[in-house]
Amino acid sequence: MTGRGDPPEGTPDGVPGGGEDEYRSVVFDESFVRAARLQELSAQERMGEHVQAVRSRHAWARAGASRQAIALILLIAVAFATAVYMGVRHPYRAPQPQAVEPLRSSVVPLAPRGEVPGGPPDRLFRTSPAAEFRTGAEGVTVPGARRTRSFSESQVMAALTTAKEYVVKSAIDPSVLTGGPVQALRLLLDPAQQTQFDQSFAHPVDDGRHAAIGWLTRFNPAEVTLADTPVRVRGTLTVLERSPATLEIAADHVFVYAVQRAHERGPDHASLYTVRRETRFRFDRDDLRDHHVELVQSAVMAGPQACAANAAGYLRPLLAGQSAKGDAPTGTNPYTRGRTPVSLCGVLAPGTQPTLNG
């Protein structure tokens, strides 16, 4: 019995291996048919007049896959060009940092109404409003950091810790308070403010720009020394996003120092000197990266201090037993051209002084 593919009379003679082997090399698969240049028309198409039996296939018809590949490449190229264009021209560019402002500062002395109380520092603190204040750097507390619209939580924390570092070095460090080196404080500042800082210490002037005590708290070591007791501190640090490029920290602190005359022996004649300092720190992204700070505003109220005291280079406290009797601020001439010092003075409320008979 013959196989399913053999003719009834069997395989023709003289055909080696059967008919399949003879035509194996000319099998027309689908890709071969699609690649053909000529295509035979159907019977219905050949019935028309003047119609050739075959038509020529267009190159695009023989290369459908190639057409899709080219279209895909063109689409990718257009999308890439659009992305590059939008990256260069779109209106949401990263904000440019603002120019660094110079420091603006003010100092208002607070004159006492009577004699300044004196005594041992621990007793003075215990009977003053600073009795519950923390000591030293512990009084400069850092709040929890939360991200803002344009700054991450880590960036906010970096601003807070840098602001605290400046506050501690400028108002608590004993070396700075007694007129010592200020290089560590200078290095914290944005380089664009360092020239103003240097001028304020080389030639301090009470002009709202170049007072040394606008940058820090310090006493003339030839006149005043610190009693051997920590500074008492209370205050806050507040975060504010000024713009997408600028973060600000507002610092508001009260510092209370136990001071006495220079070279005076024993602490029994110390007195308290209070400084309220409100400062505004500014940070752009370069400052946050480089551990710098811009000090743009400083407002100081300090007493007990005489109104007429020259306080551009040093704060000048009235010490135990001294008074501001007959003291008055110096006059300001409104007719003088250019920037002139504006004399401001306040009165130290009696309740802010220690009550030694309490």
DONU-513465 format. One record per residue (C-alpha): residue in one letter; x, y, z. Coordinates in Angstrom, 2 decimals, padded with zeros to 5 digits, always signed. Layout:
<residu = a, xx = X, yy = Y, zz = Z>
...
END
This chain:
<residu = m, xx = +000.00, yy = +000.00, zz = +000.00>
<residu = t, xx = +001.38, yy = +003.39, zz = -000.97>
<residu = g, xx = +001.90, yy = +006.27, zz = +001.48>
<residu = r, xx = -000.48, yy = +009.16, zz = +001.85>
<residu = g, xx = +001.58, yy = +011.46, zz = -000.38>
<residu = d, xx = +002.36, yy = +009.00, zz = -003.27>
<residu = p, xx = +000.38, yy = +008.92, zz = -006.58>
<residu = p, xx = -001.80, yy = +005.84, zz = -007.18>
<residu = e, xx = +000.64, yy = +004.32, zz = -009.62>
<residu = g, xx = +003.56, yy = +004.98, zz = -007.23>
<residu = t, xx = +006.60, yy = +007.13, zz = -007.64>
<residu = p, xx = +007.57, yy = +007.78, zz = -011.25>
<residu = d, xx = +010.58, yy = +005.96, zz = -012.51>
<residu = g, xx = +013.81, yy = +007.84, zz = -012.69>
<residu = v, xx = +012.96, yy = +010.25, zz = -009.88>
<residu = p, xx = +015.51, yy = +009.65, zz = -007.15>
<residu = g, xx = +014.22, yy = +009.87, zz = -003.63>
<residu = g, xx = +010.73, yy = +010.95, zz = -004.70>
<residu = g, xx = +009.32, yy = +014.28, zz = -005.99>
<residu = e, xx = +009.64, yy = +016.12, zz = -002.72>
<residu = d, xx = +013.46, yy = +016.14, zz = -002.81>
<residu = e, xx = +013.47, yy = +017.52, zz = -006.35>
<residu = y, xx = +011.51, yy = +020.67, zz = -005.47>
<residu = r, xx = +012.69, yy = +021.13, zz = -001.89>
<residu = s, xx = +014.98, yy = +024.07, zz = -002.83>
<residu = v, xx = +012.21, yy = +026.06, zz = -004.55>
<residu = v, xx = +009.56, yy = +026.03, zz = -001.81>
<residu = f, xx = +007.81, yy = +029.44, zz = -001.75>
<residu = d, xx = +007.39, yy = +030.47, zz = +001.82>
<residu = e, xx = +005.52, yy = +033.64, zz = +002.93>
<residu = s, xx = +008.61, yy = +035.88, zz = +003.06>
<residu = f, xx = +009.54, yy = +034.86, zz = -000.49>
<residu = v, xx = +006.10, yy = +035.72, zz = -001.77>
<residu = r, xx = +006.10, yy = +039.14, zz = -000.08>
<residu = a, xx = +009.51, yy = +039.95, zz = -001.54>
<residu = a, xx = +008.42, yy = +039.22, zz = -005.12>
<residu = r, xx = +008.60, yy = +042.18, zz = -007.54>
<residu = l, xx = +005.62, yy = +040.95, zz = -009.63>
<residu = q, xx = +002.23, yy = +039.92, zz = -008.39>
<residu = e, xx = -000.27, yy = +037.96, zz = -010.52>
<residu = l, xx = -003.67, yy = +039.56, zz = -010.76>
<residu = s, xx = -006.79, yy = +037.73, zz = -009.77>
<residu = a, xx = -009.18, yy = +036.36, zz = -012.40>
<residu = q, xx = -011.66, yy = +039.20, zz = -011.87>
<residu = e, xx = -008.89, yy = +041.82, zz = -012.21>
<residu = r, xx = -007.69, yy = +040.20, zz = -015.51>
<residu = m, xx = -011.19, yy = +040.55, zz = -017.07>
<residu = g, xx = -010.77, yy = +044.32, zz = -017.40>
<residu = e, xx = -009.63, yy = +045.84, zz = -020.67>
<residu = h, xx = -005.98, yy = +046.53, zz = -021.31>
<residu = v, xx = -005.01, yy = +044.95, zz = -018.07>
<residu = q, xx = -001.70, yy = +043.19, zz = -017.76>
<residu = a, xx = -001.60, yy = +039.79, zz = -016.20>
<residu = v, xx = +000.72, yy = +040.94, zz = -013.43>
<residu = r, xx = +001.35, yy = +044.15, zz = -011.46>
<residu = s, xx = +004.60, yy = +045.47, zz = -010.07>
<residu = r, xx = +004.73, yy = +045.62, zz = -006.25>
<residu = h, xx = +005.99, yy = +048.92, zz = -004.75>
<residu = a, xx = +009.12, yy = +048.78, zz = -002.67>
<residu = w, xx = +007.18, yy = +050.07, zz = +000.38>
<residu = a, xx = +004.77, yy = +047.16, zz = +000.06>
<residu = r, xx = +007.71, yy = +044.77, zz = +000.15>
<residu = a, xx = +009.20, yy = +046.46, zz = +003.16>
<residu = g, xx = +006.31, yy = +046.94, zz = +005.59>
<residu = a, xx = +008.48, yy = +046.09, zz = +008.58>
<residu = s, xx = +011.16, yy = +048.51, zz = +007.43>
<residu = r, xx = +008.56, yy = +051.29, zz = +007.14>
<residu = q, xx = +007.42, yy = +050.74, zz = +010.72>
<residu = a, xx = +011.00, yy = +050.79, zz = +011.98>
<residu = i, xx = +011.73, yy = +054.09, zz = +010.19>
<residu = a, xx = +008.53, yy = +055.65, zz = +011.53>
<residu = l, xx = +009.43, yy = +054.57, zz = +015.05>
<residu = i, xx = +012.92, yy = +056.07, zz = +014.73>
<residu = l, xx = +011.48, yy = +059.37, zz = +013.49>
<residu = l, xx = +008.97, yy = +059.44, zz = +016.36>
<residu = i, xx = +011.73, yy = +058.88, zz = +018.93>
<residu = a, xx = +013.87, yy = +061.62, zz = +017.33>
<residu = v, xx = +010.98, yy = +064.12, zz = +017.45>
<residu = a, xx = +010.21, yy = +063.26, zz = +021.08>
<residu = f, xx = +013.88, yy = +063.66, zz = +022.06>
<residu = a, xx = +014.15, yy = +067.02, zz = +020.28>
<residu = t, xx = +010.97, yy = +068.24, zz = +022.00>
<residu = a, xx = +012.29, yy = +067.21, zz = +025.42>
<residu = v, xx = +015.57, yy = +069.04, zz = +024.82>
<residu = y, xx = +013.74, yy = +072.16, zz = +023.66>
<residu = m, xx = +011.42, yy = +072.20, zz = +026.65>
<residu = g, xx = +014.34, yy = +071.65, zz = +029.00>
<residu = v, xx = +015.99, yy = +074.76, zz = +027.65>
<residu = r, xx = +012.95, yy = +077.01, zz = +027.18>
<residu = h, xx = +010.33, yy = +075.91, zz = +029.71>
<residu = p, xx = +009.23, yy = +078.52, zz = +032.29>
<residu = y, xx = +009.95, yy = +076.38, zz = +035.36>
<residu = r, xx = +013.70, yy = +076.76, zz = +035.57>
<residu = a, xx = +015.46, yy = +076.26, zz = +038.88>
<residu = p, xx = +015.31, yy = +079.59, zz = +040.78>
<residu = q, xx = +018.47, yy = +081.65, zz = +040.76>
<residu = p, xx = +019.93, yy = +082.56, zz = +044.18>
<residu = q, xx = +019.35, yy = +086.13, zz = +045.29>
<residu = a, xx = +022.16, yy = +088.60, zz = +045.79>
<residu = v, xx = +023.58, yy = +088.66, zz = +049.32>
<residu = e, xx = +022.30, yy = +091.64, zz = +051.29>
<residu = p, xx = +024.55, yy = +093.58, zz = +053.69>
<residu = l, xx = +023.81, yy = +093.37, zz = +057.39>
<residu = r, xx = +021.48, yy = +096.01, zz = +058.81>
<residu = s, xx = +021.79, yy = +096.41, zz = +062.57>
<residu = s, xx = +020.48, yy = +098.55, zz = +065.42>
<residu = v, xx = +021.33, yy = +098.81, zz = +069.11>
<residu = v, xx = +019.03, yy = +100.34, zz = +071.72>
<residu = p, xx = +020.58, yy = +100.82, zz = +075.19>
<residu = l, xx = +018.26, yy = +100.39, zz = +078.17>
<residu = a, xx = +019.08, yy = +102.79, zz = +081.00>
<residu = p, xx = +018.21, yy = +101.85, zz = +084.61>
<residu = r, xx = +016.18, yy = +104.18, zz = +086.82>
<residu = g, xx = +018.36, yy = +103.66, zz = +089.84>
<residu = e, xx = +021.57, yy = +101.99, zz = +090.92>
<residu = v, xx = +022.45, yy = +098.63, zz = +089.41>
<residu = p, xx = +022.03, yy = +095.83, zz = +092.01>
<residu = g, xx = +025.15, yy = +093.81, zz = +092.81>
<residu = g, xx = +025.97, yy = +090.60, zz = +094.61>
<residu = p, xx = +026.92, yy = +086.95, zz = +094.07>
<residu = p, xx = +025.88, yy = +085.72, zz = +090.60>
<residu = d, xx = +023.87, yy = +082.74, zz = +091.83>
<residu = r, xx = +021.77, yy = +084.98, zz = +094.07>
<residu = l, xx = +021.31, yy = +087.54, zz = +091.31>
<residu = f, xx = +020.06, yy = +084.90, zz = +088.90>
<residu = r, xx = +017.83, yy = +083.27, zz = +091.50>
<residu = t, xx = +015.97, yy = +086.55, zz = +092.15>
<residu = s, xx = +015.75, yy = +087.68, zz = +088.51>
<residu = p, xx = +013.40, yy = +086.79, zz = +085.60>
<residu = a, xx = +016.24, yy = +084.59, zz = +084.26>
<residu = a, xx = +015.95, yy = +082.13, zz = +087.16>
<residu = e, xx = +014.34, yy = +079.47, zz = +084.95>
<residu = f, xx = +016.47, yy = +080.06, zz = +081.86>
<residu = r, xx = +018.71, yy = +077.29, zz = +080.57>
<residu = t, xx = +022.46, yy = +077.63, zz = +080.67>
<residu = g, xx = +024.79, yy = +078.09, zz = +077.70>
<residu = a, xx = +024.12, yy = +076.38, zz = +074.37>
<residu = e, xx = +021.30, yy = +074.33, zz = +075.93>
<residu = g, xx = +019.20, yy = +077.48, zz = +075.88>
<residu = v, xx = +019.40, yy = +077.71, zz = +072.07>
<residu = t, xx = +016.89, yy = +075.00, zz = +071.26>
<residu = v, xx = +016.37, yy = +073.70, zz = +067.72>
<residu = p, xx = +012.74, yy = +072.88, zz = +066.80>
<residu = g, xx = +011.79, yy = +069.83, zz = +064.78>
<residu = a, xx = +012.59, yy = +070.24, zz = +061.09>
<residu = r, xx = +009.80, yy = +069.95, zz = +058.54>
<residu = r, xx = +010.15, yy = +070.25, zz = +054.79>
<residu = t, xx = +008.86, yy = +073.40, zz = +053.14>
<residu = r, xx = +007.47, yy = +073.81, zz = +049.65>
<residu = s, xx = +010.93, yy = +074.12, zz = +048.07>
<residu = f, xx = +013.35, yy = +072.77, zz = +050.70>
<residu = s, xx = +013.72, yy = +069.24, zz = +052.04>
<residu = e, xx = +013.67, yy = +068.29, zz = +055.69>
<residu = s, xx = +017.45, yy = +067.78, zz = +055.69>
<residu = q, xx = +017.99, yy = +071.24, zz = +054.19>
<residu = v, xx = +015.77, yy = +072.84, zz = +056.84>
<residu = m, xx = +017.66, yy = +071.02, zz = +059.57>
<residu = a, xx = +020.99, yy = +072.18, zz = +058.09>
<residu = a, xx = +019.76, yy = +075.79, zz = +058.22>
<residu = l, xx = +018.59, yy = +075.43, zz = +061.82>
<residu = t, xx = +021.81, yy = +073.88, zz = +063.07>
<residu = t, xx = +023.95, yy = +076.46, zz = +061.28>
<residu = a, xx = +021.87, yy = +079.29, zz = +062.73>
<residu = k, xx = +022.25, yy = +077.80, zz = +066.21>
<residu = e, xx = +026.01, yy = +077.49, zz = +065.70>
<residu = y, xx = +026.20, yy = +081.18, zz = +064.81>
<residu = v, xx = +024.09, yy = +082.19, zz = +067.82>
<residu = v, xx = +026.24, yy = +080.14, zz = +070.21>
<residu = k, xx = +029.54, yy = +081.41, zz = +068.84>
<residu = s, xx = +028.41, yy = +085.03, zz = +068.68>
<residu = a, xx = +026.64, yy = +085.38, zz = +072.03>
<residu = i, xx = +027.77, yy = +082.56, zz = +074.35>
<residu = d, xx = +031.39, yy = +081.69, zz = +073.52>
<residu = p, xx = +033.46, yy = +083.21, zz = +076.41>
<residu = s, xx = +036.39, yy = +083.99, zz = +074.12>
<residu = v, xx = +034.24, yy = +086.06, zz = +071.77>
<residu = l, xx = +032.40, yy = +087.75, zz = +074.65>
<residu = t, xx = +035.65, yy = +089.04, zz = +076.13>
<residu = g, xx = +037.03, yy = +090.51, zz = +072.90>
<residu = g, xx = +038.92, yy = +087.44, zz = +071.67>
<residu = p, xx = +039.39, yy = +086.13, zz = +068.10>
<residu = v, xx = +036.34, yy = +086.11, zz = +065.82>
<residu = q, xx = +037.78, yy = +084.08, zz = +062.93>
<residu = a, xx = +035.56, yy = +081.05, zz = +063.58>
<residu = l, xx = +032.49, yy = +083.28, zz = +063.37>
<residu = r, xx = +033.74, yy = +084.97, zz = +060.21>
<residu = l, xx = +034.16, yy = +081.62, zz = +058.44>
<residu = l, xx = +030.50, yy = +080.82, zz = +059.04>
<residu = l, xx = +029.43, yy = +083.85, zz = +057.01>
<residu = d, xx = +028.75, yy = +083.82, zz = +053.30>
<residu = p, xx = +031.99, yy = +085.06, zz = +051.63>
<residu = a, xx = +030.06, yy = +088.01, zz = +050.17>
<residu = q, xx = +029.55, yy = +089.37, zz = +053.72>
<residu = q, xx = +033.06, yy = +088.86, zz = +055.02>
<residu = t, xx = +034.36, yy = +092.23, zz = +053.77>
<residu = q, xx = +031.61, yy = +094.07, zz = +055.67>
<residu = f, xx = +032.39, yy = +091.94, zz = +058.72>
<residu = d, xx = +036.09, yy = +092.85, zz = +058.53>
<residu = q, xx = +035.33, yy = +096.56, zz = +058.17>
<residu = s, xx = +033.03, yy = +096.44, zz = +061.21>
<residu = f, xx = +035.89, yy = +095.27, zz = +063.41>
<residu = a, xx = +038.69, yy = +097.31, zz = +061.84>
<residu = h, xx = +036.71, yy = +100.59, zz = +062.06>
<residu = p, xx = +033.44, yy = +100.11, zz = +064.01>
<residu = v, xx = +030.89, yy = +102.84, zz = +063.32>
<residu = d, xx = +027.34, yy = +103.23, zz = +064.62>
<residu = d, xx = +025.86, yy = +103.66, zz = +061.13>
<residu = g, xx = +023.58, yy = +100.63, zz = +060.97>
<residu = r, xx = +026.09, yy = +098.77, zz = +058.77>
<residu = h, xx = +029.46, yy = +098.65, zz = +060.48>
<residu = a, xx = +028.88, yy = +098.23, zz = +064.21>
<residu = a, xx = +030.85, yy = +095.27, zz = +065.55>
<residu = i, xx = +028.12, yy = +094.52, zz = +068.09>
<residu = g, xx = +025.66, yy = +094.11, zz = +065.24>
<residu = w, xx = +027.43, yy = +090.83, zz = +064.42>
<residu = l, xx = +028.03, yy = +089.57, zz = +067.97>
<residu = t, xx = +028.02, yy = +090.34, zz = +071.68>
<residu = r, xx = +031.30, yy = +091.41, zz = +073.24>
<residu = f, xx = +032.62, yy = +093.48, zz = +076.13>
<residu = n, xx = +035.76, yy = +095.58, zz = +076.37>
<residu = p, xx = +038.16, yy = +093.38, zz = +078.37>
<residu = a, xx = +039.84, yy = +096.50, zz = +079.79>
<residu = e, xx = +036.54, yy = +097.45, zz = +081.47>
<residu = v, xx = +034.42, yy = +094.35, zz = +081.98>
<residu = t, xx = +034.97, yy = +090.70, zz = +082.74>
<residu = l, xx = +032.58, yy = +087.78, zz = +083.01>
<residu = a, xx = +031.82, yy = +086.24, zz = +086.38>
<residu = d, xx = +032.56, yy = +082.54, zz = +086.61>
<residu = t, xx = +029.05, yy = +081.39, zz = +085.80>
<residu = p, xx = +027.30, yy = +080.21, zz = +082.62>
<residu = v, xx = +025.25, yy = +082.55, zz = +080.44>
<residu = r, xx = +021.49, yy = +082.16, zz = +080.89>
<residu = v, xx = +019.54, yy = +081.87, zz = +077.62>
<residu = r, xx = +015.96, yy = +081.58, zz = +076.41>
<residu = g, xx = +014.61, yy = +081.99, zz = +072.91>
<residu = t, xx = +013.29, yy = +080.52, zz = +069.69>
<residu = l, xx = +014.31, yy = +079.66, zz = +066.14>
<residu = t, xx = +011.60, yy = +079.95, zz = +063.48>
<residu = v, xx = +011.72, yy = +078.71, zz = +059.87>
<residu = l, xx = +010.34, yy = +080.74, zz = +056.98>
<residu = e, xx = +010.60, yy = +080.04, zz = +053.24>
<residu = r, xx = +011.08, yy = +083.51, zz = +051.77>
<residu = s, xx = +011.16, yy = +082.32, zz = +048.14>
<residu = p, xx = +011.79, yy = +079.09, zz = +046.19>
<residu = a, xx = +015.50, yy = +079.98, zz = +046.32>
<residu = t, xx = +015.73, yy = +081.32, zz = +049.88>
<residu = l, xx = +015.19, yy = +079.90, zz = +053.34>
<residu = e, xx = +015.19, yy = +082.15, zz = +056.41>
<residu = i, xx = +015.63, yy = +081.48, zz = +060.11>
<residu = a, xx = +014.37, yy = +084.09, zz = +062.56>
<residu = a, xx = +016.18, yy = +083.93, zz = +065.92>
<residu = d, xx = +014.82, yy = +085.72, zz = +068.99>
<residu = h, xx = +016.83, yy = +085.20, zz = +072.18>
<residu = v, xx = +017.40, yy = +086.79, zz = +075.57>
<residu = f, xx = +020.90, yy = +086.39, zz = +077.02>
<residu = v, xx = +021.69, yy = +087.25, zz = +080.62>
<residu = y, xx = +025.35, yy = +087.70, zz = +081.64>
<residu = a, xx = +026.89, yy = +088.01, zz = +085.07>
<residu = v, xx = +029.53, yy = +090.75, zz = +084.70>
<residu = q, xx = +031.86, yy = +092.70, zz = +086.95>
<residu = r, xx = +034.65, yy = +095.23, zz = +086.73>
<residu = a, xx = +037.80, yy = +094.04, zz = +085.04>
<residu = h, xx = +040.45, yy = +092.69, zz = +087.44>
<residu = e, xx = +038.03, yy = +092.83, zz = +090.37>
<residu = r, xx = +038.64, yy = +090.09, zz = +092.88>
<residu = g, xx = +035.81, yy = +087.85, zz = +093.98>
<residu = p, xx = +032.32, yy = +087.51, zz = +092.53>
<residu = d, xx = +030.43, yy = +089.27, zz = +095.34>
<residu = h, xx = +030.03, yy = +092.47, zz = +093.36>
<residu = a, xx = +028.76, yy = +091.04, zz = +090.09>
<residu = s, xx = +025.72, yy = +092.42, zz = +088.28>
<residu = l, xx = +023.42, yy = +091.13, zz = +085.58>
<residu = y, xx = +023.44, yy = +092.46, zz = +082.02>
<residu = t, xx = +020.61, yy = +091.48, zz = +079.68>
<residu = v, xx = +020.76, yy = +091.41, zz = +075.88>
<residu = r, xx = +017.69, yy = +090.83, zz = +073.73>
<residu = r, xx = +018.91, yy = +089.99, zz = +070.23>
<residu = e, xx = +016.62, yy = +089.42, zz = +067.25>
<residu = t, xx = +018.44, yy = +088.20, zz = +064.17>
<residu = r, xx = +017.41, yy = +087.09, zz = +060.72>
<residu = f, xx = +019.50, yy = +084.52, zz = +058.90>
<residu = r, xx = +019.17, yy = +083.77, zz = +055.20>
<residu = f, xx = +020.26, yy = +080.65, zz = +053.30>
<residu = d, xx = +020.35, yy = +079.87, zz = +049.61>
<residu = r, xx = +021.26, yy = +076.42, zz = +048.33>
<residu = d, xx = +024.96, yy = +077.30, zz = +048.06>
<residu = d, xx = +024.97, yy = +078.37, zz = +051.72>
<residu = l, xx = +023.33, yy = +075.12, zz = +052.78>
<residu = r, xx = +025.85, yy = +073.12, zz = +050.77>
<residu = d, xx = +028.89, yy = +075.07, zz = +052.01>
<residu = h, xx = +027.78, yy = +075.47, zz = +055.65>
<residu = h, xx = +027.50, yy = +079.25, zz = +055.37>
<residu = v, xx = +024.96, yy = +081.75, zz = +056.64>
<residu = e, xx = +023.91, yy = +085.25, zz = +055.64>
<residu = l, xx = +023.16, yy = +087.53, zz = +058.59>
<residu = v, xx = +020.87, yy = +090.18, zz = +057.11>
<residu = q, xx = +019.32, yy = +091.82, zz = +060.17>
<residu = s, xx = +020.23, yy = +092.26, zz = +063.83>
<residu = a, xx = +018.23, yy = +094.24, zz = +066.39>
<residu = v, xx = +019.66, yy = +094.52, zz = +069.91>
<residu = m, xx = +018.25, yy = +095.92, zz = +073.15>
<residu = a, xx = +020.74, yy = +095.82, zz = +076.02>
<residu = g, xx = +020.91, yy = +097.06, zz = +079.59>
<residu = p, xx = +021.59, yy = +098.33, zz = +082.07>
<residu = q, xx = +023.59, yy = +100.69, zz = +079.85>
<residu = a, xx = +023.94, yy = +104.45, zz = +079.59>
<residu = c, xx = +022.21, yy = +106.08, zz = +076.65>
<residu = a, xx = +025.29, yy = +108.12, zz = +075.77>
<residu = a, xx = +027.69, yy = +105.17, zz = +075.77>
<residu = n, xx = +029.57, yy = +104.65, zz = +072.51>
<residu = a, xx = +028.57, yy = +101.10, zz = +071.71>
<residu = a, xx = +029.76, yy = +100.58, zz = +068.13>
<residu = g, xx = +032.72, yy = +098.37, zz = +069.05>
<residu = y, xx = +031.68, yy = +096.99, zz = +072.46>
<residu = l, xx = +028.61, yy = +096.79, zz = +074.64>
<residu = r, xx = +029.20, yy = +098.92, zz = +077.76>
<residu = p, xx = +027.15, yy = +097.72, zz = +080.72>
<residu = l, xx = +026.64, yy = +099.76, zz = +083.86>
<residu = l, xx = +028.06, yy = +097.67, zz = +086.69>
<residu = a, xx = +027.04, yy = +097.10, zz = +090.30>
<residu = g, xx = +026.44, yy = +100.37, zz = +092.14>
<residu = q, xx = +026.48, yy = +102.53, zz = +089.00>
<residu = s, xx = +023.50, yy = +104.50, zz = +087.69>
<residu = a, xx = +022.43, yy = +106.45, zz = +084.61>
<residu = k, xx = +021.41, yy = +109.57, zz = +086.53>
<residu = g, xx = +021.45, yy = +112.62, zz = +084.30>
<residu = d, xx = +022.13, yy = +110.46, zz = +081.28>
<residu = a, xx = +020.49, yy = +111.36, zz = +077.99>
<residu = p, xx = +020.95, yy = +110.22, zz = +074.41>
<residu = t, xx = +023.16, yy = +112.38, zz = +072.22>
<residu = g, xx = +021.40, yy = +114.66, zz = +069.79>
<residu = t, xx = +020.92, yy = +113.90, zz = +066.11>
<residu = n, xx = +021.30, yy = +116.69, zz = +063.56>
<residu = p, xx = +018.72, yy = +116.22, zz = +060.77>
<residu = y, xx = +020.51, yy = +118.78, zz = +058.58>
<residu = t, xx = +023.68, yy = +116.73, zz = +058.29>
<residu = r, xx = +024.04, yy = +115.19, zz = +054.83>
<residu = g, xx = +024.79, yy = +111.50, zz = +054.51>
<residu = r, xx = +024.06, yy = +108.75, zz = +056.97>
<residu = t, xx = +024.30, yy = +109.85, zz = +060.61>
<residu = p, xx = +023.87, yy = +107.84, zz = +063.80>
<residu = v, xx = +020.33, yy = +107.84, zz = +065.16>
<residu = s, xx = +020.35, yy = +107.95, zz = +068.94>
<residu = l, xx = +017.75, yy = +105.69, zz = +070.48>
<residu = c, xx = +017.41, yy = +104.84, zz = +074.14>
<residu = g, xx = +014.96, yy = +103.01, zz = +076.33>
<residu = v, xx = +014.31, yy = +102.66, zz = +080.05>
<residu = l, xx = +015.03, yy = +099.37, zz = +081.77>
<residu = a, xx = +011.89, yy = +098.29, zz = +083.61>
<residu = p, xx = +012.44, yy = +097.80, zz = +087.35>
<residu = g, xx = +011.01, yy = +094.29, zz = +087.24>
<residu = t, xx = +013.89, yy = +093.12, zz = +085.07>
<residu = q, xx = +016.49, yy = +093.74, zz = +087.80>
<residu = p, xx = +017.25, yy = +091.25, zz = +090.60>
<residu = t, xx = +015.39, yy = +091.80, zz = +093.87>
<residu = l, xx = +018.09, yy = +091.30, zz = +096.46>
<residu = n, xx = +015.75, yy = +091.80, zz = +099.40>
<residu = g, xx = +013.49, yy = +089.00, zz = +098.16>
END
